[in-house]
Amino acid sequence: MTITVKTPFINNRLSNKMQSEMHNHYELWEHPIEEVLFLENEDVVMQIDINEDSEFIDVNTFDIVSRGVDINILYIESGEAKIRKELNEHKIQLGDISFCMEIKTK
């Protein structure tokens, strides 16, 4: 037996509960990174630490990517800042940490 109640209070409460459940169970960050980034078996996500020996210090990230390096820079940690916007204009500094994705082509 099913009982349907059409009072606004019950309707709103059930609607909010369902939205909350969907929000709690299907967050993007809960999925494996392979799924979120559509990675194939050959693709790699990596962290690159810029140390004093790096050839990339004082180089814009655009210049690195345009050299034909087969990576996509996801974001850069520079000190306390996480840089995602205007990555192409960021000049790499000692201590930066770059999070990149390398896509292997077949």
Number of C-alpha atoms within 10 A of each C-alpha: 2 4 5 7 9 9 8 9 10 12 13 12 11 12 12 12 12 12 11 11 11 11 11 10 9 10 9 11 8 10 10 10 12 13 10 11 11 9 16 12 8 10 16 14 17 14 13 11 15 17 14 11 8 12 9 17 17 12 14 16 20 15 14 14 14 11 8 8 10 13 19 13 19 15 17 23 15 16 11 7 9 13 14 13 11 10 16 15 12 17 15 20 18 16 14 20 19 21 17 17 18 16 16 13 8 4
